[in-house]
Amino acid sequence: MNIENLKLWCSEVGHLNKDQAEFMIKMAEKQQPKYCLETGFCSGRSSSAVIAGTEKSIKKFITVDKTFKKCGRYRAGGWLEKFEGAYPFYKGIQGNTMDLLNKDFFEKEFPNRIDWFTVDGDHSYRGCKHDLESALPYMNKNSIIIVDDYESNFPNGRPIPTVTEACDDFYNAHSDKLVKSKWNKKGKGFCIFRVTSESSAKVS
């Protein structure tokens, strides 16, 4: 699979590498989600991978980021407009997930609940945990939550213990509703949760 041939794959910059993209494509192909949410757009690499695996089934994809004008210290402006222009189901919302991911947002944007949630925005413990806890009540049964930078390390990643701790604590609090697994290759890691039952937990 030549990842750089993916539609709208940004070859210049992006935190998601090709190994991760291949894994996400295969999982999306198997899952075939219709309603997708993402925190952390950067240059759209994770969006590109999920869409590549599920473009025939997908009905809605929302990405939320604090800014769409840059990716870390790099300029990545214009990529959101490319995605919105190429995919009528795709929409970017700029803002802090601590403010945006609330009951009104989920009921307005996802009345059919969520099948796939990519978490790659706020990497603080509080921010990552908030994104997970906020979305869980709106995830469909057998849906997927995939969190980037779980147990990440060198050579291709870097340690972000706050993300790992947030994922572990989230699972410990909701293990009756989740099946947890993980993927890691050369230091790039994902935590994957499968939601086994729809949650009635309140958004904190």
C-alpha positions in Angstrom: 0.0 0.0 0.0 1.5 3.4 -1.0 0.2 5.7 1.6 1.3 8.8 -0.2 -1.2 7.9 -3.0 -4.0 8.4 -0.6 -6.4 11.2 -1.5 -5.4 14.3 0.4 -2.5 12.6 2.2 -0.2 15.5 3.3 3.4 14.3 2.5 5.1 17.4 3.8 4.1 17.3 7.5 2.0 15.3 9.9 2.4 13.5 13.2 0.7 10.3 12.0 3.2 8.1 10.2 2.7 5.5 7.4 2.6 2.5 9.7 -0.2 4.1 11.8 -2.1 5.1 8.6 -2.0 1.5 7.3 -3.3 0.2 10.6 -6.1 2.8 10.7 -7.1 2.0 7.1 -7.4 -1.7 7.8 -9.4 -1.1 11.0 -11.7 1.4 9.2 -12.3 -1.1 6.4 -13.3 -3.7 8.9 -15.4 -1.4 11.0 -17.1 0.6 8.2 -18.2 3.5 10.5 -20.9 5.9 9.3 -20.5 8.7 11.9 -17.0 9.8 12.8 -15.5 12.3 15.2 -11.9 13.4 15.5 -10.0 15.7 17.8 -6.7 17.0 16.5 -6.6 17.7 12.7 -3.0 18.8 12.2 -2.6 18.2 8.4 -5.4 15.7 8.1 -3.4 12.5 7.9 -5.6 10.5 10.3 -8.7 11.8 8.5 -7.3 10.7 5.2 -6.6 7.2 6.6 -10.1 6.7 8.1 -11.8 8.0 5.0 -9.7 5.8 2.7 -11.0 2.7 4.6 -14.6 3.7 4.8 -15.5 6.3 2.1 -18.4 4.2 0.8 -20.2 3.9 4.1 -19.3 7.2 5.8 -22.1 9.8 6.2 -20.6 12.4 8.6 -17.1 13.2 9.7 -16.3 16.1 12.1 -12.8 17.2 13.1 -12.2 19.6 16.0 -9.0 21.5 16.5 -7.8 24.6 18.3 -6.5 26.0 15.0 -6.4 24.9 11.4 -3.7 27.3 10.4 -0.7 25.3 11.5 0.6 21.9 12.5 2.9 22.3 15.4 5.7 24.6 14.2 4.8 23.9 10.6 2.4 25.7 8.3 -0.5 23.4 7.2 -3.0 26.0 6.2 -5.5 25.2 3.5 -5.8 21.5 4.2 -9.1 21.7 6.0 -10.6 23.5 3.0 -9.3 20.7 0.7 -11.1 18.1 2.8 -14.3 20.1 3.0 -14.2 20.6 -0.7 -13.5 17.0 -1.5 -15.9 15.4 0.9 -19.5 16.8 1.4 -19.8 14.8 4.6 -16.7 16.4 6.2 -16.6 19.5 8.5 -14.0 21.2 10.6 -14.9 23.0 13.8 -12.3 25.3 15.4 -12.2 25.5 19.2 -11.1 24.0 22.4 -12.7 20.5 23.0 -12.9 21.4 26.7 -15.6 23.9 25.7 -17.0 22.3 22.5 -17.6 18.6 23.5 -20.8 18.9 25.5 -24.3 17.7 25.5 -25.5 20.3 23.0 -22.7 19.6 20.5 -23.3 15.8 20.5 -27.1 16.0 20.3 -26.9 18.6 17.4 -24.0 17.0 15.4 -24.5 13.3 16.1 -28.2 12.5 16.6 -27.4 9.0 15.4 -24.5 8.7 17.8 -20.8 8.0 16.9 -19.2 4.9 15.3 -15.6 6.1 15.3 -13.7 8.6 17.5 -10.1 9.4 16.9 -8.5 11.2 19.9 -5.4 13.1 19.0 -5.9 16.7 20.3 -5.2 17.9 23.8 -2.4 15.6 25.1 -2.6 16.7 28.7 -4.1 14.2 31.1 -7.1 16.5 31.8 -7.7 17.2 28.1 -7.4 13.7 26.9 -9.6 12.3 29.7 -12.2 14.9 29.1 -12.4 14.1 25.4 -12.9 10.4 26.2 -15.4 10.9 29.0 -17.4 13.4 27.0 -17.8 11.2 23.9 -18.5 7.9 25.6 -22.2 8.6 26.3 -22.7 9.1 22.6 -20.8 6.2 21.2 -22.8 3.4 19.4 -22.5 -0.2 20.5 -19.5 -1.8 18.9 -18.0 1.6 18.0 -14.3 2.3 18.1 -12.3 4.9 20.1 -8.7 5.1 19.0 -6.2 7.3 20.9 -2.9 8.3 19.4 0.4 8.4 21.4 -0.5 5.6 23.8 2.7 4.1 25.3 4.6 6.0 22.7 8.3 6.1 22.8 11.5 6.4 20.7 12.6 5.9 18.0 9.6 7.1 16.0 7.6 8.6 18.8 8.2 10.2 22.1 6.9 9.5 25.6 3.6 11.2 26.5 2.7 9.6 29.8 -0.3 11.9 30.4 -2.1 10.3 27.4 -1.2 6.7 28.6 -2.4 7.5 32.1 -5.6 9.1 30.9 -6.4 6.0 28.7 -5.7 3.6 31.6 -7.8 5.6 34.0 -10.7 5.9 31.5 -10.6 2.1 31.0 -10.6 1.4 34.7 -13.6 3.6 35.2 -15.6 2.0 32.3 -14.2 -1.5 31.9 -17.8 -2.8 32.0 -18.5 -1.0 28.7 -15.2 -1.3 27.0 -12.7 -3.8 25.5 -9.2 -2.4 25.4 -6.3 -3.3 23.1 -3.2 -1.6 22.0 -1.0 -1.3 18.9 2.7 -0.2 18.8 5.3 -0.1 16.2 8.8 1.4 16.7 7.5 3.7 19.4 4.3 4.9 17.7 1.3 3.7 19.7 -2.5 3.5 19.8 -4.9 2.6 22.5 -8.0 1.1 21.0 -11.4 0.9 22.8 -14.3 -1.1 21.5 -17.5 0.1 23.1 -19.5 -3.0 24.0 -22.7 -1.3 25.2 -24.2 2.1 24.8 -23.4 4.3 27.8 -25.9 6.3 29.8 -23.1 8.1 31.7 -23.5 11.9 32.0 -21.1 14.3 30.4 -18.8 15.8 33.1 
